[in-house]
Amino acid sequence: MQINVSYERPPEDAPRSGPVRIGWLLTDEKAGIVFDPPERVRSTEMNRHHAKSASRCPAVINLESRYFVIRCPFDLHLRFVRDQNGKAGLRNMLGEASPVRSKKLAERLMVVGEPEWRYPDRPTIQMSLPYIFLADEPVYMSQVAPFMHYRKEPLPGTIFGGRFPVNIWPRPLLWAFEWHEPEKDIVLTRGEPLFYCLFETEPQDRPVQMVEAEKTPEVAEYIDLISGAVNYVNQTFSLFKAAEQRRPSVLVTPKRRN
């Protein structure tokens, strides 16, 4: 009896299976120890002894498995101020007790220009972060507030979310905050959840595997290509097709540890 074996690759639109590998890296590794790796949201500290415990519920486990938390890299106590000319700014209320030098803090934090605020009485501030996520198959990432972590003193505003495909558009993340009550200070502690990253896969039931990735020369060049585009184009989503044509064949190369 003759057996015919085909080694043809499945069509591109065929359903995929197994975990989706997502890579993360830091654009600047000089202070990399300050920026904690992304952590999967888990309910490990909650009651798992009872069979009906919510932390053993498949729906809860499935939800948490798709969220990764990014933690605040340093202590912050910020106050919204205006100078003698009325220009909006930030005051570091920790003063000399601040763990971050003023120069370095100014490189990370900024008040968005007032014409770009969504509401005239709600300042918008941004904290630049070195996190980048990558994938070699279709994956959308959404940046959302850390709603599964309780905060005794709520922040005086809301964060800006966002959703984009990390397999095409890997770019450094921002913590963008809309200050609904600018008369109240923003107080953040190192290690507390800053925001979540939610990953959507195809099909949706595939698990997510997070790995630290190498910043290869090809990846670095591609990131620079994308990051510079936001300074010249408002609707960057219109560039997805052009970016895909310039995309390296492989973005995620797991980092080797000596």
ZIPEPE-V138378 format. One record per helix or strand of 3 or more residues. SS is the DSSP state (h for helix, s for strand). FROM is the first residue (numbers start at 1). TO is the last residue. If there is no record, write none. Layout:
# ZIPEPE-V138378
((SS,FROM,TO) (SS,FROM,TO))
This chain:
# ZIPEPE-V138378
((s,20,26) (h,32,34) (h,54,56) (h,58,64) (s,67,71) (s,76,82) (s,88,92) (h,95,97) (h,102,108) (s,109,111) (h,114,116) (s,122,128) (s,131,135) (s,140,144) (s,157,159) (s,162,165) (s,174,179) (s,186,188) (s,193,200) (s,208,213) (h,217,231) (h,236,246))
